[in-house]
Amino acid sequence: MLYTYICNSCEEVFEVKASISEISNGLKVSCPKCASEDVRRDYSRINFGTSVGNGSKGESCSTCSGNRGCCGS
């Protein structure tokens, strides 16, 4: 699965491909832009192997409201 993270230092939005067990066991994640480990999971986006959209915040598809709707935005 792909998990979306946001860096608390530089606000970079990025995805990490990992298994559920890796995440459950405390996978260490660092920002690919600034290398900070001060990152947070973006629970509003759940991806199953493919990226949704271009990673920008607030985008939605034509069938949902974009407020944590079908696109996960």
C-alpha positions in Angstrom: 0.0 0.0 0.0 1.0 3.6 -0.5 0.9 5.8 2.6 0.8 9.6 2.3 3.0 11.6 4.7 3.5 15.4 5.2 6.8 16.7 6.5 6.4 19.0 9.5 9.6 20.8 8.6 9.2 21.7 4.9 5.5 20.7 4.3 6.5 18.3 1.5 3.8 15.8 0.7 5.1 12.4 -0.3 4.2 8.7 -0.4 5.8 5.7 1.0 5.2 2.2 -0.3 5.0 -0.2 2.7 3.2 -3.2 4.0 0.6 -3.0 6.8 3.0 -4.9 9.1 5.9 -2.5 8.4 3.7 0.4 9.3 2.4 -1.4 12.4 5.9 -2.2 13.5 6.9 1.5 13.4 8.5 2.0 10.1 10.9 5.0 10.2 10.0 7.5 7.6 12.0 10.5 6.5 11.2 13.3 4.1 12.7 12.8 0.7 13.2 16.6 0.3 14.8 17.7 3.6 15.6 14.3 5.3 13.7 15.3 8.4 12.1 12.4 10.4 9.5 14.9 11.8 6.7 13.7 9.5 3.0 12.9 10.0 0.7 10.5 8.2 -2.0 12.1 6.1 -5.0 9.8 7.1 -7.3 11.7 4.6 -5.7 9.8 1.7 -5.6 6.0 1.5 -3.9 4.6 -1.6 -3.8 1.0 -2.7 -0.7 0.9 -4.8 -1.4 3.9 -7.1 -1.2 7.6 -6.4 -4.4 9.6 -6.5 -4.0 12.9 -8.2 -0.8 14.9 -8.2 -0.4 15.1 -4.4 -1.8 18.6 -4.1 -4.0 19.3 -1.2 -7.8 19.8 -1.7 -8.2 18.2 -5.1 -11.2 16.0 -5.8 -12.9 14.1 -8.5 -16.1 15.1 -10.2 -18.2 12.6 -8.2 -17.4 13.7 -4.6 -17.3 16.8 -2.5 -13.5 16.7 -1.9 -14.1 16.9 1.8 -12.8 13.5 2.7 -15.0 12.1 0.0 -14.4 9.2 -2.4 -11.0 10.6 -3.6 -9.7 10.8 0.0 -9.1 14.5 -0.4 
